[in-house]
Structures are given as C-alpha cells and as structure tokens.
Amino acid sequence: MIEPTRQPELPLIQRGVMQAERTLAQARKDYSETLREGGDCPCCDRYGKIYRRKFTSAMARFMISMYRINQETPGQWVHALNDVAYKLGIGGDYGKTALWRLIEKRPGGKDDGNPDGGQYRITEKGRSFVEGRLRIEKYKFVYHDRVMQVEQGPPEELSIREALGAAFDFNELMGS
C-alpha cells in the first residue's frame, strides 16, 4: 500500500518576518485558544472572537410576527427589516434568529449584486418554537457568523414565553 506523502510543516511568515520556530499548525492552535477572549490572528492580524449570543425578547417578538405573516400567507418571503422589524421598533437582532434555524434567508440577492436581499421566511422549527412545541438553546456561540460548538455541558434552553419575559403578553402578541 502506498502511503500518502505528508507535507512538511511550513514555517509561519508573520509581517514579512520568517518565524522558523513556529508552524502554521501551531499558529492555528494558539489562535483557537485565544478566541474565547478575543485576539488577533497571528497569520493575518484579523481580530477574532467567539461571541455568546442570547435569544432576546425582541427576537421572540420578531418570530411571532413572522409566524402571523406565515399564517396569512404560508411560505411567503418577507423583507424582515421593512415589513417586520421597523414595525416592531426592534433593531438588527432579528437576523440572528437564523442562527437558531428559526428563519431561512431567501437564496440569491438583490438586483444590485448585494448578496443580502433581506428576505426571510419562517421554518418548521420556527413555527414549532412559536407554538410552544419546541424549546431552543438560550445562547449560541458565534464566530464570523457561524455557530460554533463550545463544550460547556448541556445547553440552557428556553420557551417562547420565557424568551418574551414578563414585559410581554404572549396571548396578546398572538392575537388570541
């Protein structure tokens, strides 16, 4: 049997200076250990950090609005910012509900080439969450818009009612 040829570890070049004692693999390992607190990549100087994102009451209100729109017109793509977030008076956290896979982004982009057309629709998981049939993780750990698995034991979960908190009446928001 022929063994694949292993590439030798290449020395890391940082800011134009060869660091023969440090390989790219070592730099990646060191960088991954700094991501919790945040730090600069030793290869490109880009700042990176794993952020802990909480599912907020504003996100829960957004999900209820998306649910209600879906009830009226199932499967319809909605411009989340203009049709929902502005009307609720909430900021840009609505898009983070996609990290929980409660909404999905419409494929493609705008006519001007911008990849983010701003159109979303609720997923089956999102409907289950709003209907109270599903609990979700209270926090997601995110690095450059990607969810990371961070070992910390069983995740803390919450329901739609718990996410809304005491300041909002679930039945009133649902129109029931």
C-alpha positions as CSV (number, residue, x, y, z in Angstrom):
1,M,0.0,0.0,0.0
2,I,1.3,3.5,-0.9
3,E,1.2,5.9,2.0
4,P,0.3,9.5,1.1
5,T,3.1,11.9,1.2
6,R,2.9,14.1,4.2
7,Q,3.6,17.8,3.5
8,P,6.3,19.2,5.8
9,E,5.2,21.8,8.3
10,L,6.0,25.2,6.7
11,P,7.4,28.0,8.9
12,L,5.0,30.8,9.6
13,I,5.6,34.1,8.0
14,Q,4.3,37.0,10.0
15,R,4.5,40.6,9.0
16,G,7.2,39.6,6.4
17,V,9.5,38.0,9.0
18,M,10.1,34.3,8.9
19,Q,9.5,32.6,12.3
20,A,11.1,29.2,11.7
21,E,10.3,28.0,15.2
22,R,6.5,28.3,14.7
23,T,4.4,26.4,12.1
24,L,1.1,27.3,10.6
25,A,-0.5,24.4,12.6
26,Q,0.9,25.8,15.8
27,A,-0.3,29.3,15.0
28,R,-3.8,28.0,14.3
29,K,-3.8,26.1,17.6
30,D,-2.6,29.2,19.5
31,Y,-5.2,31.4,17.8
32,S,-8.1,28.9,18.5
33,E,-7.2,29.2,22.2
34,T,-7.5,33.0,22.2
35,L,-10.9,33.1,20.5
36,R,-12.9,32.9,23.8
37,E,-11.4,36.2,25.0
38,G,-10.7,37.6,21.5
39,G,-7.4,38.3,19.8
40,D,-5.5,38.9,16.6
41,C,-4.8,36.1,14.1
42,P,-1.0,35.5,14.0
43,C,-1.2,34.9,10.3
44,C,-3.3,37.8,9.0
45,D,-3.8,40.2,12.0
46,R,-7.6,39.9,11.7
47,Y,-9.3,40.2,15.1
48,G,-11.5,37.2,16.0
49,K,-13.6,36.3,18.9
50,I,-16.3,33.7,19.7
51,Y,-19.4,35.8,20.8
52,R,-22.1,34.4,23.1
53,R,-25.4,35.5,21.5
54,K,-28.5,35.3,23.6
55,F,-32.0,34.8,22.2
56,T,-33.8,38.0,23.3
57,S,-37.4,39.2,23.8
58,A,-37.0,41.3,20.6
59,M,-36.2,38.1,18.7
60,A,-39.2,36.4,20.2
61,R,-41.5,39.2,19.1
62,F,-40.0,39.1,15.7
63,M,-40.7,35.3,15.5
64,I,-44.3,35.8,16.5
65,S,-44.7,38.4,13.7
66,M,-43.1,36.1,11.2
67,Y,-45.5,33.3,12.4
68,R,-48.5,35.5,12.0
69,I,-47.5,36.5,8.5
70,N,-47.0,32.8,7.6
71,Q,-50.5,32.1,8.9
72,E,-51.9,34.6,6.5
73,T,-49.7,33.7,3.5
74,P,-47.9,30.4,4.1
75,G,-44.3,30.1,2.7
76,Q,-44.2,33.8,1.7
77,W,-40.8,35.5,1.7
78,V,-40.9,38.7,3.8
79,H,-38.5,41.6,3.8
80,A,-37.7,41.2,7.5
81,L,-36.4,44.7,8.1
82,N,-39.0,46.7,6.3
83,D,-42.1,44.5,6.9
84,V,-41.4,43.3,10.4
85,A,-38.5,44.8,12.4
86,Y,-39.3,48.5,11.7
87,K,-42.9,48.0,12.6
88,L,-41.9,46.4,15.9
89,G,-39.3,49.0,16.7
90,I,-36.6,46.5,17.1
91,G,-33.0,46.6,15.8
92,G,-31.0,44.3,13.7
93,D,-31.1,41.3,16.0
94,Y,-33.9,39.7,14.0
95,G,-31.4,38.3,11.6
96,K,-29.7,36.4,14.3
97,T,-32.8,34.2,14.7
98,A,-31.3,32.4,11.6
99,L,-28.5,31.1,13.9
100,W,-31.2,29.1,15.7
101,R,-32.6,28.0,12.2
102,L,-35.9,29.5,13.1
103,I,-35.9,31.5,9.8
104,E,-34.3,31.0,6.5
105,K,-32.8,33.5,4.1
106,R,-34.0,33.6,0.6
107,P,-31.4,32.3,-1.8
108,G,-29.9,34.9,-4.2
109,G,-29.5,38.6,-3.6
110,K,-30.7,41.9,-4.8
111,D,-30.6,43.2,-8.3
112,D,-27.7,45.5,-7.4
113,G,-25.5,42.5,-6.6
114,N,-25.8,42.7,-2.9
115,P,-25.9,39.1,-1.6
116,D,-28.3,40.0,1.2
117,G,-31.7,40.7,-0.2
118,G,-33.2,40.9,3.3
119,Q,-35.9,38.4,2.6
120,Y,-36.7,35.6,5.0
121,R,-39.4,33.1,5.9
122,I,-40.1,31.1,9.0
123,T,-39.0,27.5,9.1
124,E,-40.9,24.5,10.5
125,K,-38.6,24.7,13.6
126,G,-39.6,28.4,13.9
127,R,-43.3,27.5,13.8
128,S,-42.8,24.8,16.4
129,F,-41.0,27.3,18.7
130,V,-43.7,29.9,18.4
131,E,-46.4,27.4,19.0
132,G,-44.7,26.3,22.2
133,R,-43.9,22.8,20.9
134,L,-40.1,23.3,21.0
135,R,-37.5,24.8,23.4
136,I,-34.4,26.2,21.9
137,E,-30.9,26.9,23.2
138,K,-30.8,30.2,25.1
139,Y,-27.3,31.0,23.7
140,K,-25.4,30.4,20.5
141,F,-21.7,30.8,20.3
142,V,-20.8,32.6,17.0
143,Y,-17.5,33.1,15.2
144,H,-17.7,35.1,11.9
145,D,-21.4,34.5,11.5
146,R,-21.0,30.7,12.0
147,V,-22.3,28.8,15.0
148,M,-19.6,27.1,16.9
149,Q,-19.8,24.1,19.2
150,V,-18.4,25.2,22.6
151,E,-18.3,22.4,25.2
152,Q,-19.9,23.6,28.4
153,G,-22.2,20.8,29.4
154,P,-25.9,20.6,28.5
155,P,-27.2,23.9,26.9
156,E,-29.6,26.1,28.8
157,E,-32.9,26.1,27.0
158,L,-36.0,28.4,26.9
159,S,-39.5,28.5,25.5
160,I,-41.1,31.4,23.5
161,R,-42.8,32.6,26.7
162,E,-39.6,32.6,28.7
163,A,-37.9,34.5,25.9
164,L,-40.6,37.1,25.9
165,G,-40.2,37.6,29.6
166,A,-42.7,39.4,31.9
167,A,-42.8,42.6,29.9
168,F,-44.8,41.0,27.0
169,D,-48.1,39.1,27.0
170,F,-47.8,36.1,24.7
171,N,-51.6,35.8,24.1
172,E,-51.9,39.4,23.3
173,L,-49.0,39.3,20.8
174,M,-50.5,36.2,19.2
175,G,-53.9,37.9,18.9
176,S,-55.7,35.3,21.0
